[in-house]
Amino acid sequence: GEAEAGEAAVGSIKPTAFPASVRRLCRGDRATRRVLSLGADVLPEYKLQAPRIHKWTILHYSPFKAVWDWVILLLVIYTAVFTPYSAAFLLNEVEEQRRRTCGYTCNPLNVVDLVVDVMFIVDILINFRTTYVNHNDEVVSHPGRIAQHYFKGWFLIDIVAAIPFDLLIFRSGSEETTTLIGLLKTARLLRLVRVARKLDRYSEYGAAVLFLLMCTFALIAHWLACIWYAIGNVERTSSAHIGGLKIGWLDNLADQIGKHYNDSDAASGPSVKDKYVTALYFTFSSLTSVGFGNVSPNTNPEKIFSICVMLIGSLMYASIFGNVSAIIQRLYSGTARYHTQMLRVKEFIRFHQIPGDHPRSPGLHRDPPGRRGGGHTG
């Protein structure tokens, strides 16, 4: 009774009556009690208060910001997949001539890229008006401090990723410009650094980590496939120009499927689908160290790239399987710990000859962690 009365008396005192260090200590104590209480939602203290924000300022934990972050995440995933593919397979002289003839919007992918650039620019404007939490766990809503914090953080990466390079160099009309556009468009991949940092919050969930590792493996294989095709294309065009032997993997693919290249026809040879599937097949087989030899490097640049892919594959192989073993061990550690403790309890009961119907004997028929149903509570 006295303890409850004391707590009520302390609760009636205004928090501003204490120094800042005492208030932070009390906040930490309240957070600890929320964590230890069963069934209570553990939320940061700033989410339990109603902060005073300036006009046109967005709370970083508001529903609108959560939905917007998911939209940006989907756009970044689209960028990570289609930007290297477009730079390697779709940006060529034929496509550039077609764009000069019918305009920028003749290709649906160009329209989608333009929409992505606009959305990234809008995201920069939203970040200038989005609150953040400082090191004192306080919500900062002042526009000047928000802008200063954003300039020191992700502004440079976001602005580089949002620049529409293909529009800035449109209608230049040279092969070097086409290659430059493809290289500059890969700057959008810088946003993956920010996405990877946000996805770090799911690192405590084993299934989520496993899924993210597999997606990362597939994404890196996709990037390497685009690079593998770009190297093969450069080798084929250079050997055609100097009249050398056509021994690259693209020429071998053309011979295998019967779609030979014709130097006078830029559209001849294997289709884009054939080239991409073959390149992806090679990178997956190299990363997993299961090479069948039907797609093999023949020129020196192709061999050097294959060596690099093997090194990357060995590191990824060790990383993924190391994480998988740790995840499986963590999944079964709770059940193993439960059975170990129950074995000790049974040995204790057997050693002290405690009868099974003793009123103070533990309930040995309780379900282990992770199973449904409850046991008796003693």
C-alpha positions in Angstrom: 0.0 0.0 0.0 2.8 2.4 0.9 4.6 1.6 -2.3 1.5 2.3 -4.4 0.9 5.5 -2.5 4.5 6.5 -3.1 4.3 5.8 -6.8 1.1 7.8 -7.0 2.8 10.7 -5.3 5.7 10.6 -7.6 3.5 10.3 -10.6 1.6 13.5 -9.6 4.8 15.6 -9.7 5.4 17.4 -13.0 8.4 16.1 -15.0 9.7 19.6 -15.5 10.4 19.9 -11.8 13.4 17.6 -12.2 16.7 18.2 -14.0 17.2 16.9 -17.5 19.5 14.1 -16.3 16.8 12.9 -13.9 14.1 13.1 -16.5 16.2 11.0 -18.9 16.8 8.4 -16.1 13.0 8.3 -15.5 12.3 7.9 -19.1 14.8 5.0 -19.3 13.1 3.4 -16.2 9.7 3.8 -17.8 10.9 2.2 -21.0 12.4 -0.7 -19.1 9.1 -1.3 -17.3 7.3 -1.3 -20.7 9.8 -3.8 -22.0 9.4 -6.1 -19.0 5.6 -5.8 -18.9 3.8 -8.7 -20.7 1.5 -7.7 -23.5 2.5 -4.0 -23.6 3.5 -2.4 -26.9 7.0 -1.1 -26.7 7.1 2.2 -28.5 9.6 5.1 -28.5 8.5 7.9 -26.2 8.3 10.4 -29.0 5.5 8.3 -30.5 3.5 8.5 -27.3 3.5 12.3 -27.3 2.0 14.8 -29.6 4.9 16.8 -31.0 4.5 20.4 -32.1 5.5 20.6 -35.8 5.7 23.4 -38.2 3.3 23.9 -41.1 3.9 21.6 -44.1 6.2 19.4 -42.0 5.7 15.6 -42.2 6.3 13.3 -39.2 8.8 10.6 -40.0 6.5 7.9 -38.5 3.3 9.1 -40.1 1.2 6.7 -42.3 1.9 8.9 -45.3 5.6 8.7 -44.9 5.4 4.9 -44.3 3.5 4.4 -47.6 5.8 6.8 -49.4 8.9 4.9 -48.2 7.4 1.7 -49.6 6.8 3.4 -52.9 10.3 4.6 -53.1 11.6 1.2 -52.1 9.7 -0.4 -55.0 11.1 2.3 -57.4 14.6 1.6 -56.1 14.2 -2.1 -56.7 12.9 -1.4 -60.2 16.0 0.8 -60.7 18.4 -1.8 -59.4 17.0 -4.4 -61.9 16.2 -2.4 -65.0 19.0 0.3 -65.0 21.9 -2.2 -65.6 19.8 -4.2 -68.0 18.8 -1.1 -70.0 22.4 0.2 -70.0 23.9 -3.1 -71.2 21.2 -4.6 -73.5 19.0 -1.8 -74.7 21.3 1.3 -75.2 22.8 0.8 -78.7 23.0 2.6 -82.0 19.8 1.1 -83.3 17.9 2.3 -80.2 19.5 5.7 -80.3 18.6 6.2 -83.9 15.0 5.1 -83.1 14.8 7.7 -80.3 16.1 10.4 -82.6 13.4 9.5 -85.2 10.2 9.1 -83.0 11.2 11.0 -79.9 12.0 10.2 -76.3 8.7 8.7 -75.4 8.6 6.0 -78.2 10.0 3.5 -75.7 7.8 2.7 -72.7 10.9 2.1 -70.5 12.0 5.7 -71.2 8.6 7.0 -69.9 9.0 4.8 -66.8 12.5 6.1 -66.2 11.2 9.6 -66.5 8.5 8.9 -63.9 11.1 7.4 -61.6 13.3 10.5 -61.9 10.4 12.7 -61.1 9.5 10.6 -58.0 13.1 10.7 -56.8 13.1 14.5 -57.1 9.8 14.7 -55.2 11.3 12.4 -52.5 14.2 14.9 -52.1 11.6 17.7 -51.5 9.7 15.5 -49.0 13.0 14.7 -47.1 13.5 18.5 -46.7 10.2 18.6 -44.8 10.4 15.3 -42.8 11.1 15.3 -39.1 13.9 13.3 -37.6 15.0 12.1 -34.1 18.2 13.6 -32.7 20.6 11.9 -30.3 18.5 13.1 -27.3 15.5 11.1 -28.7 13.7 14.4 -29.5 11.7 15.0 -32.6 13.2 17.9 -34.6 10.6 19.7 -36.7 12.3 23.0 -37.4 12.8 23.3 -41.2 16.2 24.8 -41.0 17.6 22.1 -38.7 15.9 19.4 -40.9 17.6 20.8 -44.0 20.9 21.0 -42.3 20.6 17.4 -41.1 19.6 16.2 -44.6 22.5 18.1 -46.3 24.9 16.4 -43.9 23.4 13.0 -44.6 21.8 11.5 -47.7 21.3 14.6 -49.8 24.3 14.1 -52.1 23.5 10.5 -52.8 19.8 11.3 -53.5 20.5 14.3 -55.8 23.0 12.3 -57.9 20.6 9.4 -58.2 17.8 11.7 -59.3 19.6 13.5 -62.1 18.0 12.5 -65.5 21.3 12.1 -67.4 19.6 10.6 -70.5 17.5 13.7 -70.9 20.5 16.0 -70.4 22.5 14.3 -73.2 19.5 13.4 -75.4 20.0 13.7 -79.2 23.8 13.8 -79.0 24.0 11.1 -81.6 27.3 9.3 -81.0 28.2 5.8 -79.8 30.4 7.3 -77.0 27.4 9.3 -75.8 25.2 6.2 -75.7 27.9 4.4 -73.6 28.2 7.5 -71.3 24.4 7.5 -70.7 24.5 3.9 -69.7 27.3 4.5 -67.2 25.7 7.6 -65.8 22.3 6.0 -65.3 23.9 3.4 -63.0 24.4 6.3 -60.5 20.8 5.5 -59.5 22.1 2.4 -57.8 23.5 4.6 -55.1 20.1 4.7 -53.5 20.5 1.0 -52.7 22.9 2.1 -49.9 20.0 3.9 -48.2 17.6 1.0 -48.7 20.1 -1.5 -47.3 20.4 0.6 -44.2 16.6 0.7 -43.7 16.4 -3.0 -44.2 18.9 -3.6 -41.4 16.0 -3.4 -39.0 14.8 -6.8 -40.1 18.1 -8.5 -39.3 16.7 -10.1 -36.2 14.2 -12.2 -38.2 15.8 -15.3 -39.5 13.4 -15.9 -42.4 13.7 -12.2 -43.5 17.5 -12.4 -43.5 17.5 -15.5 -45.5 15.1 -14.0 -48.1 17.2 -10.8 -48.3 20.4 -12.9 -48.8 18.8 -14.8 -51.7 17.5 -11.6 -53.3 21.0 -10.0 -52.9 22.6 -13.1 -54.6 20.1 -13.0 -57.5 20.6 -9.2 -57.9 24.4 -9.5 -58.0 24.1 -12.3 -60.5 21.9 -10.0 -62.6 24.4 -7.2 -62.5 27.3 -9.5 -63.4 25.2 -10.9 -66.3 24.8 -7.4 -67.7 28.6 -6.7 -67.4 29.3 -10.1 -69.0 27.2 -9.2 -72.0 28.8 -5.8 -72.2 32.3 -7.3 -72.3 31.2 -9.9 -74.9 29.6 -7.1 -77.1 32.8 -5.0 -76.9 34.9 -8.0 -77.8 32.7 -8.9 -80.8 32.5 -5.4 -82.2 36.3 -4.8 -81.8 37.2 -8.1 -83.4 34.8 -7.3 -86.3 36.4 -3.9 -86.8 39.9 -5.2 -86.9 39.1 -8.3 -88.9 40.2 -10.7 -86.1 39.0 -14.1 -85.0 35.4 -14.2 -83.7 35.9 -16.4 -80.7 33.9 -14.5 -78.0 31.1 -16.1 -76.2 28.5 -14.1 -78.2 29.9 -15.5 -81.5 29.8 -19.0 -80.0 26.2 -18.5 -78.9 25.3 -17.3 -82.4 26.9 -20.5 -83.9 25.1 -22.8 -81.4 21.6 -21.4 -82.0 22.1 -20.7 -85.7 21.5 -16.9 -85.5 24.8 -15.6 -87.0 25.9 -12.0 -86.9 25.9 -9.9 -90.0 28.2 -6.9 -89.8 26.1 -5.0 -92.3 22.9 -5.6 -90.2 23.0 -4.3 -86.6 19.8 -6.2 -85.7 21.3 -9.6 -86.7 22.5 -12.3 -84.3 20.8 -13.7 -81.2 17.9 -11.9 -79.7 18.1 -9.9 -76.5 16.2 -12.7 -74.7 18.8 -15.3 -75.8 21.7 -13.1 -74.8 20.4 -12.2 -71.4 19.3 -15.7 -70.4 22.7 -17.1 -71.5 24.6 -14.4 -69.6 22.5 -15.0 -66.5 23.0 -18.7 -66.8 26.8 -18.2 -67.0 26.9 -15.9 -63.9 24.7 -18.2 -61.8 26.8 -21.2 -62.7 30.0 -19.3 -62.0 28.8 -17.9 -58.6 27.7 -21.3 -57.4 30.8 -23.0 -58.7 28.8 -25.3 -60.9 30.1 -24.6 -64.4 29.1 -26.9 -67.2 31.4 -25.4 -69.8 28.8 -24.8 -72.5 29.2 -21.1 -72.0 32.9 -20.4 -71.5 35.2 -17.4 -71.7 37.6 -17.4 -74.7 39.2 -13.9 -74.9 41.5 -12.4 -72.2 39.0 -9.8 -70.9 36.3 -12.6 -70.6 38.7 -14.8 -68.7 39.7 -12.0 -66.3 36.1 -11.2 -65.7 35.4 -14.9 -65.0 38.1 -15.0 -62.4 36.6 -12.0 -60.7 33.1 -13.7 -60.7 34.6 -16.8 -59.2 36.2 -14.7 -56.4 32.9 -12.9 -55.7 31.0 -16.2 -55.8 33.3 -17.8 -53.2 32.8 -14.8 -50.8 29.0 -14.8 -51.3 28.9 -18.6 -51.0 30.6 -18.4 -47.6 28.5 -15.5 -46.4 25.1 -16.9 -47.4 25.8 -20.4 -46.0 27.3 -19.0 -42.9 24.2 -16.9 -42.2 22.0 -19.9 -43.1 23.7 -22.1 -40.5 23.5 -19.3 -37.9 19.7 -18.8 -38.6 19.0 -22.6 -38.4 21.0 -22.8 -35.1 19.0 -19.8 -33.7 15.7 -21.4 -34.7 16.4 -24.6 -32.8 18.3 -23.1 -29.9 15.1 -22.3 -28.0 13.7 -25.8 -28.2 17.1 -27.3 -27.3 17.4 -25.0 -24.3 13.9 -26.0 -23.2 14.7 -29.8 -23.4 18.0 -29.3 -21.5 16.2 -27.5 -18.7 13.5 -30.1 -18.5 16.0 -32.8 -18.3 17.7 -31.1 -15.4 14.3 -30.7 -13.6 13.5 -34.4 -14.1 17.0 -35.4 -12.7 16.4 -33.1 -9.7 13.0 -34.7 -9.0 14.4 -38.2 -9.4 17.4 -37.4 -7.2 15.3 -35.9 -4.4 12.5 -38.5 -4.9 9.7 -35.9 -5.2 6.4 -37.6 -5.8 4.6 -36.8 -9.1 1.5 -35.5 -7.4 3.4 -33.2 -5.1 1.6 -29.8 -5.0 4.8 -27.9 -5.5 6.2 -30.0 -8.2 6.6 -28.2 -11.6 4.3 -28.9 -14.4 6.3 -31.2 -16.6 3.7 -31.4 -19.3 4.0 -27.9 -20.5 4.6 -27.3 -24.2 8.1 -26.2 -25.3 8.5 -22.7 -26.7 7.0 -22.3 -30.2 4.2 -24.8 -29.7 0.6 -23.9 -29.3 -1.5 -24.5 -26.2 -0.8 -23.9 -22.6 0.0 -26.1 -19.7 -1.2 -25.9 -16.3 0.2 -23.0 -14.3 0.9 -24.9 -11.1 
